[in-house]
């Protein structure tokens, strides 16, 4: 197949996140299977207009603000050049109107819906635009087939009017890390994510501040880059915990695994997730997760079995979960082993195979989903 992928980012973009990791993990494997994949995306300072990344032909034009217009302008030129069989739209910000660009088969990828949570993350005009377009999804994609990464997202889509029979579920994969449990964990909790408001950094810091009052000497490591990172030193100083929090910034793969392996637990305090890739990354390293009880994370964390869920933004409950795992080593090890076993159910090879099957079905039998 000749596949056109539409997404706001590629994995080299400075603001790339889980959606881009998913995209490259899936489509690099489809390239290896003999398919041709072209990704139309935005550009960034220092980026090449065209570049092969993980076997994918990446074509970069314009920025976020006018990317919808960029897609409309560039689509016909790219289609004439490559003669695509199917279009794969990654709808993780604003809709790109694929069914109105072409009559060719297409598949819409959804990781999660923002709903009202977008107003806590973006300025009002931007948030209102995202919120409004989400409400229009059933109209824009009236007959489109969808693929989602978790049962939670499937329920969210169905709740806004997408017929369940048009929604397929393909779980995110896992790297299949071949690691052994370490004899003794380090003396820290780990928060690992892009540092955005909606990722719940303030909940994690408030919970840690409560926890450390009773458990002095334990540390919190914050790993990840993002727009709020530069604000953290001032906040930590004001709260009197700057000497106990290590701001690691962006970490390479090897460092990330080391941090995950040695952490008492991962804090996944996000207010909105499609799944929670870091949860499964932690589980592969025999590390359990304390997570917000929100869509996506309720699927990647089995409460009381592979980790602990707490009510969204409830830093008191998060702190109690931290104390429980810190003091109850037997419980923590039980959750770690169960989390590791659960992580083995997921693989990127399986996710790629299932995505390939969906695309082939759509190409060979339009309207079958």
C-alpha positions, 0 to 999 in steps of 0.5 A: 500500500501507499499510505499518506499519514497526516499529523501535526508532528513527526518524532523529531519535532521539539514538541513531539510526544506520545502520539508521534511515538505511536505514529513512528512505531507503527508506520516504521514497521509497515515500511519494513513490511514493504508499504510506502509511507509518507508523512505530511506534517509541520516544520520546525527550526533547522528541519529539512523540508523532506527527510527519511525518518525511520523509513518514512518519507517526512514532508514538512510545511508550515506551522501549527496555526495554519496546518489545516490550510497546509494540508488542503494546499499540499494534498493534491500535489502529494497525491499526484506524486505518490498516488496514495491508496489510503489516508491515515489522519492522526486527529490529536489536535484539530481535524484535518478534514480528510473525508472532504479532501478526497474520496479515497479510503481513509482511517482516523486515529484518535488517542483521546478527546480533550473536552473541557480539559483543554481550557486548563491547558491552552489560551481561551481562543485556542481552547475554544477552537479545539472544543468546538471542533471536537463537537463537530467530529460526528459531522465532519467524519460522518461516515469515517472509520476510526481507530483508538488506543483504549476502551476509554477513548472508544467510549468517549467517541461513542458518547459524542455520536460516533457509531461503535461499529465504526470504531476499532481498538488497537492498543498501544505497543510496548518496547519489550524491554528485557530487564530484571528486577533490581534487588533494592529500589532507589529512594525516589518517586519519578514523574515522567512526561512533557511538562504541561499543565494537563499532564498534572505536574502541579498535582504531583508536586503538591502530593510530594510536598504532603508526602515528604512532610511525614517521610523526609529524605525521599526525593522526587525526580521530574523527567521531561521537557516542556513549557512549564519546566522553566517555571518549576525552580521558582515554585519549588523554592516557594514551596520549600522543596527545591532541595528534594526535587531533581529536575532531570529535563529531557532524558535519553532512552538509556537514562529513562530506563535507569530512572524507571527501574530504580523508582519506588513508583511512577507518578502518572498524574495526567488529567487527560490521556489516551492510554499512558505509554509511560505506565507500560514503560514503567511496568516493563521495568518492574515499576508500578504506577500511581495514576489519576483515575481518568480515561486512558489511565484507567485502562493502562493501570489496573487499580489495586492489581498493577498500580493505584488510581486516585481521583483526578487532581486529588493530591491528598489521595496521591500522597496517601498512595505514595506513602502506602507503597513507600511503607508496604514493600510487600504490596509494592512488589506484588503490584510490580510483578503484576504490572510486568506481566500485564506489560507483556500483553502489548507489543508494537509488532502486534499494534502494527499488524492490526493497523495494517489489517485495518488499512488493508480491509478499508482499501479492499472493502471500502465502507466495511467498517 
